[in-house]
Each structure stands twice: as C-alpha cells, then as structure tokens.
Amino acid sequence: MLDIKFIRENAELVQEGAKKKHILFDVAKLIEVDDKRKIISQNLEEKRARQNKVSIDVSKAGQSGNIEEKEKLIKEMQPLKEEMQKMEEELKEVMIAWQKLMVSVPNIPDMSVPEGDDDGTNIEVKKWGEIPKFNFTSKDHIELMENLDLADFETGAKVSGFRGYFLKNEGAELAFAIWQLTMNLFREKHKDYSVMFVPSLVKRETLLGSGYLPQGEDDLYKTQDGEYLSGTAEVATMSYFADKILDKKNLPTKVLAFSPAFRKEAGSYSKDTKGLYRVHEFMKFEQVILCEASHEESVKHHEELLSNAEEMLQALGLPYHVVINCGGDLGLGQVKKYDIETWMPSKEKYGETHSCSYFHDFQTRRLNIKYRDTDGKLKFAHSLNNTAIATPRILIQLVENNQQADGSIIIPEVLRPYMGGKSKIE
C-alpha cells in the first residue's frame, strides 16, 4: 500500500505506474473519495468538540443546581447528536470505499522495468549453462518418470483430482535431496539467513498485508472456516513481523522459509495440464529480506537474492536464463522483478522456476512493519523475496536435462550424498 500523502502529491506518477503495469486504476477517483473522507472527518471533529464543550457546561449547570439551564443545554444537544450519528454512518461508508481503493493502488515500477504487455515481452539479461544436445530422441519428464516408477500421475488424478500426482521411490528421494541441498548451501554459505518452517494455512489479513488480496482471490483455496491456503511461504513469513518495531542493528533481517504451497492455477486451466509444471500442491523454500527504507539497499539485496537462486541452479548443473519482467508482468506491489527460467528439453524452451521481487514499503506499510532509524524516527522497512527452490517443478528440468539414451537419469553430483551415494536412476 502506498502512503495517501505520497499518492496525492504524485498523482500523475502513480497513474503512469498503473498504466505501465496495465492495471486499471483511477487515481483521481481515490483523491475524490479521500477529499470526502477528510471533509466529513473534519466536520465530525468540530461537532465532537462542540459536544464536549456543551457536556462540560451541562455538568457545571448540574453542579450549581441550575436545573433549568441543564435541561435547556441537553435539549439543544439532541439535534447535534442526531447530526453526528448521521455523519458517522456516512463516514463509515466513505471509509469502506476509501480502503478498497487504497489496497488496490499499484506500486510504481522502477525506471529500469521495460515496457510490455505480458511475459512474452520480458527481456533476457543473463544466460548460464550449456543446453544439452541429445544424439537420441529425448523424452519428457512424464514418460521418463513413469518408465522409472518415479511418479504416478494417473493415480494422483484419481486421489487428488486435476493436476494430482504421486512422487515415488527415487522421485520422492530427489525432492528430499533437493531440500537437504538447499539447507546445506544456506547453512554453509549464507549463515546470515535464519530458517523458518511457516504455516500455509493463513488468515485473510496476512494475504491482504502481503498484497495477494484482493487481486489474487481467484487463485487461492479457501477453507470452510474462512482461512486460506497460501501459495508461498512469503505470506506467513512477512506476517510473522507484522506490527513489530525491528531493531535497526538487526537489519537486514534475512529468512529462509519453507512451507507447503497451494494454487488453483485459475488463469491456466488449459496450460500444462499434465505433469509437474503446474500443480495445485507443492513445496517451496522462499528467501525473504527486510532492510532499511533505502532504494539502494533494496537494489543491492535484490541482486543478492537473485545470486543465491542462481547458485542453487548452478550447483545442480541446470542451464537457465534470467529475464527482467516488463511492466505488464509485474504484480500489484512489485517495484521490479526478475524471473529465472530453467531449460526444459521437451519443450525446447525455458520455464519459470524462480521469481525475485522487491516492494519498497508496499507490504510493510500494510503489515505495519517498522524500525527506528538513527534519528529516532519510525520508518517502514523495505521487503524483498525470491524463491530458493520449489519442488516438484524443478524435477522436470533435473530429469529431462540428465536423461540418457537408455531412459536412465544421471543424478547430479551434489545430490548423490543425499541419495545413498547413487549416481544413476535406471
């Protein structure tokens, strides 16, 4: 959420930001509602002040025994009370409209964000690794995993429904191995990250605070009790710090968070309907950083998060490229985003495996996450996040890039210690 004072002072900039993100939002309408809110609030305060003064006069009249004066004042107050009640109801309605507009204001994208409508116009900024060239007819991950009894998609659909799956044998072991590799890499190289196992069952407020609501409602599962199943560990991790004042000396605060994740994939019903690319239930390690309210700090940590994720893919030996997302492919709160897309031989293209974003104070203002600066003033921290690794999607790239002519799969060397020393699945 943006500060209303900032929005009013930079209305044209905010409107241009919405346009760049291809988000329909009328800044003028918000300012109109805000004007109405301020006028009613001011009038109401004036009437409350008058009511307080008359209440004091009533008390004085009662204490002095002037019953006639007391009754006269009480009678005079009655129309004022009725007027105030009417204004309070009006203010309540205006506040609802104001709040709905405020949580829908898109954050302003960075100057470096390219123009574009959707992910088709994202721009490649880096490429790593050799794309494999097979001297045999390659298979996709579905055929490879079914032939080796690593996954069962048919039974998965029977048990879990559309996009359901079972990971079996070394297929399940590979997922566990990737989790252990992630933990070890952060334990050894990124000791400044604390580790959290966070809930995926969350309240509506947490999703509003992190910016996934109201826009992302269609992609979320909801329980009969009104709670939601989160699509990323970022939601609960950010909410862990809600309403807290952080110690500046502990900034940046860095977290490696793990949780199950759930998504309806509402906008992609006909896309990637088979296999592990778009599933409703998955596991995810998420990196989250809270830092000082400085654009330079945000940019620095954004590059750090990207580097950490690249390190994971390089350890696995998987070819990938990094794209900077265009304005039309940014979410409501994102200032800038990189996607890492990893090579999928079966599709002869890269597929998204990581999403790296920074938000400035968009999330922390909603969640009321502050720190006290050296000048003693309270400031909203800046927030960032990026996938460390998500399973089972990464198994697609892992098995397809490491397949052999006989249908076996070479296990990347870094995973072998977690697979009982095994080097091949056959």
Sequence and secondary structure as in RCSB ss.txt:
>XXXX:A:sequence
MLDIKFIRENAELVQEGAKKKHILFDVAKLIEVDDKRKIISQNLEEKRARQNKVSIDVSKAGQSGNIEEKEKLIK
EMQPLKEEMQKMEEELKEVMIAWQKLMVSVPNIPDMSVPEGDDDGTNIEVKKWGEIPKFNFTSKDHIELMENLDL
ADFETGAKVSGFRGYFLKNEGAELAFAIWQLTMNLFREKHKDYSVMFVPSLVKRETLLGSGYLPQGEDDLYKTQD
GEYLSGTAEVATMSYFADKILDKKNLPTKVLAFSPAFRKEAGSYSKDTKGLYRVHEFMKFEQVILCEASHEESVK
HHEELLSNAEEMLQALGLPYHVVINCGGDLGLGQVKKYDIETWMPSKEKYGETHSCSYFHDFQTRRLNIKYRDTD
GKLKFAHSLNNTAIATPRILIQLVENNQQADGSIIIPEVLRPYMGGKSKIE
>XXXX:A:secstr
   HHHHHHTHHHHHHHHHHTT    HHHHHHHHHHHHHHHHHHHHHHHHHHHHHHHHHHHHHHT HHHHHHHHH
HHHHHHHHHHHHHHHHHHHHHHHHHHHTT      TTS   SSGGG EEEEEES     SS    HHHHHHHTTS
EEHHHHHHHH TT  EE HHHHHHHHHHHHHHHHHHHHH TTEEEEE  SEE HHHHHHHT TTTTGGG EE TT
S EE SSHHHHHHHHTTT EE GGG SEEEEEEEEEE   GGGTTSS SSSSS SEEEEEEEEEEE S HHHHHH
HHHHHHHHHHHHHHHHT  EEEEE  GGG  SS SEEEEEEEEETTTTEEEEEEEEEEEETHHHHHHT EEE TT
S EEE EEEEEEEEEETHHHHHHHHHTB TTS EE  GGGGGGGTT  EE 
